[in-house]
Amino acid sequence: MTQPLKFFKTSLTRDFARHYAEMAIVMLVGMGLLALPARLVTGATFPSLDTDDPTLMLARMAVIMTVPMIPWMRWRGHAWAPCLEMAAAMLVPASAVIVLAEAAVVENLAILMTIEHVAMFGAMFGVMVARPDEYSRRCEQGGSRGRPIVSQR
């Protein structure tokens, strides 16, 4: 078997797909649960800002999707480095989309949000593929000792 095929067969397993799906669900649930509180906090903290400003909405969305992902990853047994790496995979593409909005390259908010989500999920997948051993193992719940704990099946 060729090296690339062996990589995909051994590394991109059900556990890899499960981990990706779990993180996507946690991010979307976080976005749903934290959207209104984040908007209220933003309005109270920065009363002079328009809470409907596209730049602020894009930044807030990136944060409320990233924040719940880190505790979830820690709960699943990942060390801080992979958690922060995954957070960067979320925040860097969001920053690039904010630059597009501020430079008026793209002005439609729905298109900006679509670009932001596609870029975030793509970057997240890229980080996972770059470290297949980190994301292809099944971690036990509560394994937050700084390294994933591989469960016995």
N, C-alpha and C positions, 0 to 999 in steps of 0.2 A: 504494500500500500504506500502511496506517495506521502511525503511529509505533510503537505497541506490537508489532504484527505484524512490522514491520521489525526491531525490537530482537531479538525472539526468533529470527527467521530468521537474522540476521547474528551475534548474540552467543552464543547458546546452541548452539554447534556441536559437532561430534564431538570437537574438541580440548577444549572445555569439559567435556563428558561424560567424556572420557578422564581429564582431570585430576581430576575429582571421584572417579571410580572408583579411580584410582591412590592418591589420598590415603586413601580408605576402606580399601583393601587394606593400605596401609602401617600405618594405625592398628590394624587388626585383627591383622595379623602382629605388630606391636609389642606389642599386648596379650597375644597368645599367648606370645611369647618372653620378655617382661619380667615377666609376672605373678608367677612363682615367685621370681625374684631380688628383685623389689621387695618381696614379702612377707617374704623372709628379711632384707633390709636394714632394713625397717620394724621387724621383731621384734628385731633386734640393736641398732638405734639407740634404740628406745623399748621396752625390755623390760617396762615396767609397763603398756603398752597391749595390749589384746586385738587381735590381728591380724585377727580375724574381726568386729570392730566394723563395722557397716554404714557409718557415716560415714567411717571410715578406708578401707574397701574402695572406696567411691564416689570418694573423693579420689585414692586410689592408681590406680584405673582411669582417671580423667581424665588423670593425669600420664603414665601409661605409654602412653596413646593419643596424647598430644600430643608427647611427646619425640621419637619417630622421625619424626613429620611434619615437623618443622622442618628437619632435615638433608636430608630428601627434597626439600622445596621449594627449599632452597638449591641442591641438586644439579641441580634442574630449572631453575635460573636466576632464581629470585625474590629480590628484595631483602629486607633484614631487615624493613622495615615490613609488607609483606604476610604474612610469616611470623609476626610477632608478632600481627598482626591475626587471623590464623587461629588462633593459639594462644589468644587471648582468646575467640574464638568457641567454643572447646572448653572452656575453664576457667570461663567465666562461667555457662553453663547448668549445669555440674556443681556449681558453688557454690550455685546456686538449688535444685538437687535436694537438696543436703546440708542446706540450710535447711529444706526440706520434711521431711526425715528427723529432724532435730534438734527441730523443732517438733511432731513426731509427727502431722503432717497425713497422711502416708503412712508406714506402718510395714512393709509387705511389701517385702523386699529385691528380689525379682524385679520388682516393679512399679517400684520406685525405679530399678533398673538400666535398665529399659525406657524410662522417662521420660528418664533421663540420656542414653541413646544417641539417642533420637529428637530430643531437644532439641539435642544436639551436632551431629548430621548436618543438622538444619534450620538451625541457626546457621551452620554451615559453608557450606551452600548459599546462605544469605542474603548472606554476605560475598562469595561468588563472583559472585552476581548483581549486587551493588552495584558491583563492579569487573570488568565483563565483558571489558574489554581485557586485564586482567592474566591472566585464566584462559582466554581463548579463543584464545590463541596457542600454537603449538607451540614449546617451548623446547628448545634443544640441550642435550645432556648436558654437565655440567661448567660451565655458564654461571653461575658464582657471582660475577660482577663487580658485582653490585648492581642489575642490570636484566635482564629477560628478553631472551634472544637469539632472535629469530625465525628459524627455519630456512627455507631455500629448499626448496620441494617439488619 
